[in-house]
Amino acid sequence: MALKYKLETDIEIKAPADKFYNIFRSQMHLIPNVSSDKIQGVQVHEGDWETMGSVKHWNYTLDGNALSLKETVEAIDVENKSITYNTVDGEVMKHYKSLKCGVQVSAKDEGSLVKWIIEYEKLNEKIPAPDAYLDLAAKVTKDVEAHLVKA
């Protein structure tokens, strides 16, 4: 029996969609500067900041624990302002067979709507949902928004 699931959240922000999307598309190196209590570092491991297939290594804090992961950029849709990342290594993979994270940004009359989607497959039914990762994405979204609105 497959243990595949999906989590989603929508977050309204005041920052323009293009600017927010560009942070996650090609300027991820800025995220540790604007969300340093959550993200301590991100480096390109293979490729570059904005090409599909590139691998990035993240250092982050979740529930008070210092963790790391590697992800690949799986899909980029510039027209729809969406990106999908696939986790390939890290502590999170001790619990999940697969974990993909997607972000899509839509312009609104005032600001934007950011949709985060986490698709995952548990290694067994006792593993909890990765709600903390969705919460982390929401908190980083608010930090990036604050940075963009202030700028």
N, C-alpha and C positions, 0 to 999 in steps of 0.2 A: 504494500500500500504506500503510495507516494505521500510524502508529508510536505507538500508545496503550499505556500501561503503568500498573501500579499497584504502589506500595510500601506496606508496612504494618509496624507494630511495636506490641507490647503492653508496657506498663510498669506494674508494680505499685507503688503508692504507699501511704503510711500515712495520708494526709490523707483526710477524708470526701469522697465523690463530689459531694455538693451544693456544698460550699465550693470544690472545684477547678473544677467546671463553671461556677459563678458568676463566677469570675475571667475565663474565656474568653467567657462570655455577656454580661457587663455591666460588668466591672471591668478591662478590658485595660490601662487607664491605669496600673495598678499594676505591670505586668510589667517595665517598665524599672527600677523601683525594686528588684525582687527578682532580676533577671537582667541587671544593667547591663553586664556584660562582653560580653553577646551581643546584647541589645536596648537601643539607645540612646534610642529614642523611638517613641511611637505617638500619632498625633493623628487625630481625626475630621476627615475631609476633606469629607464630605457626610453628612447624617443625624445619627445619634447613636450611642451606644455599643452599643445592643442591638436595633436594628430591622433586619429583613431589607432588603437593598438599600443599607444604609449603606456608605460608603466610608471606609476607614482607610488612613493613610499610615504605613509602618513604616521606621525606620532601624535597621539591624542590622549585625553583623559576622559574616562567614562566611569561613572559611579565611584569616583575617587581613585581609580586604578589607571596607571600609566600603561598604555597599550600601543600597538602598532599594527599596520596592515599594508598590504600592497594591492593595488587595483589597476585594472586596465581600462582604458577608454574604449567601450564596446560600440557605442553608436553616438553620432552627432547629427542633429537635424537643426541647421542654422535657421531655416525658414520658420520652424515651429518653436525655436528656442528651447530645444530639449537635448539632454545628454544622458547616456546610460553608462554607468561604471560597473565593472564586474570585479568583486573581491577575489583575489587569487592566493593570498597568503596572510597569515596573522592569527592572533589568538582567537578571533571570532570564528575562524574555520574549524576550531575544535568542537564547535556546536552545530555548525551548519554545513551541509554538503555543498550548497551554493548560496550566494548572497549578492544580489544585484541592487543597485541604488540608482534611481533615475530622478532627474529634476526637469521640470518644464516651467517656463516663465511666460505669462500672458500679460499683455498691457491692458490696463483698465483706464477709465477716464481720468482717474487720479491714482497714480501708483501702478502697482502690479499685483498679480496673483501668482504665488510660487507653489507648485505642487511637487511634493516629494513622494516617491513610490519606492518601497523596498519589497522585492520579491525574493523569497528564500525557501530553502528546503532544509528541514530539520534532519539531523542524523538519527534522532529517535523521538518518539512522541512526548517524552518527559522534558525535552528542551523547551524553555519558554520562548515566546515570540521576541524578536529583537526590538521591542518598544523603546528601549534606551537609545538605540541608534536613530530612530525616528525623532525622538526628543532632542538628541544632539543636533540633528540636521535643522530642526526648528530653531534652536537656540543660536546656531551659527548663522542661520538666515537673518535673524533679528540683529546680530552683531554686524553683519555685512550691510544690512539696511541702514543701521545707525551711521556706519562709516560713509556710505554713499550720500545719505541725506545731509550729513555734516559737511561733506566736501562740496 
